[in-house]
Amino acid sequence: MIPYGRQSINADDVAAVLDVLRSDWITQGPAGEAFEASLTALTGASHAVAVNSATSALHLACLALGVGPGSMVWTSPNTFVASANCARMCGADVDFVDIDPRTWNLDPLALARKLQVAKRNGRLPDVVIPVHFGGQSCDMRAIRSLGQEYGFAIIEDASHAVGGLYDGSPVGSCRYADIAVFSFHPVKIVTTAEGGAALTNQDALATRLRLLRSHGITREPTLMEQPGTGPWYYEQLELGYNYRMTDLQAALGVSQLKRVSTFVSERQRLAARYDRLLADLPLQTGYSIDDAVSALHLYPVLLVPGMAGRRRAVFDAMRTGGIGVNVHYIPVHTQPYFRRLGFKPGDFPVAEDYYSRALSLPLYPDLGDAGQDRVVATLRAALAAAGAPG
Ligand SMILES: *Cc1c(COP(=O)(O)O)cnc(C)c1O
């Protein structure tokens, strides 16, 4: 089975992890600091706080921005559930903003309309979490300017977009956001097995992210509330978590980040090749905005509207043919948990229409031309068998 995504591990990655395993520090040691330095070097952000998952990074990002009971957080319905769950973990309310039918990212026009209504109703969001779906940045200039007008903070969920660019700056630079979040799950662009990071240019947010990552505990005398009683002394200043990344993971991350531009350029080469090979098929492919360079985490294709009812048949034929296609994403608001909060099908029709016709084709650096040719041949046959218009 050709999977839809997978990690790319080489001998250097293996050696880097083994080195840590043989060293004095397998967690909270120098590899963690080196990984954070690699992340600030990649993005230009002032601070990187590495944690055990992007889900944890999103949770800490919300907490650092003061999200709590009574807060309102908005995100895209076309995302993994973690982008919305982070607000619920803080006891906050969640709402969604529908997507743009071409980029499949949070639509700034829908955001502007929803903000006008929310202002009249006195329920503006405290935080908006745009998600760089598939690796292409959202329209961050538009979202930032709405943030300034309506007074909300911004967390970029850049889980898909490590190694991408927006407006000439690396994704994660936080030029248009308070905090940006990366994921290092094996299907993402670079991996630490499990792992994530929160990046920011604001010193106070970085301090809070670090504090909350490790139980709310500090050993930093300038942060303490009471006089220290000895070298063993530490203070718990608030309720935090153990969201730390191990040095084994961080060393893998350092080694992987050395190849991030190779990973992204190979994904881009394969995506451009898909664009050419699929051009005569009845499919809508991704739309690239002018001021972004996508990291190409995903390569979704959309069946033409008339074929929405046959997505299942195409999916099954691909899986039977050994091609591990997937579907990203089930609109978050239609999940049972979110329905219990009052959301229902029909609430975000663009995301729902997208979902009804979407298929993610395999895309990862080691897919290779031969693997890709197999995907395309299988898709061609699957579409014909499902009665696609020629
Ligand atoms: C993968 C993903 C996450 C969660 O990442 P983990 O590192 O697995 O916690 C969050 N948001 C989006 C958009 C993702 O794709």
The ligand as an ORCA input file, in Angstrom:
! r2SCAN-3c Opt
* xyz 0 1
  C      -1.545     17.193     12.861
  C      -2.302     18.407     13.206
  C      -2.464     18.870     14.523
  C      -2.060     18.060     15.703
  O      -0.744     17.690     15.654
  P      -0.148     16.679     16.730
  O       1.321     16.987     16.676
  O      -0.467     15.295     16.215
  O      -0.748     16.953     18.037
  C      -3.090     20.070     14.732
  N      -3.563     20.799     13.709
  C      -3.461     20.382     12.435
  C      -3.986     21.253     11.346
  C      -2.842     19.176     12.144
  O      -2.775     18.737     10.884
*
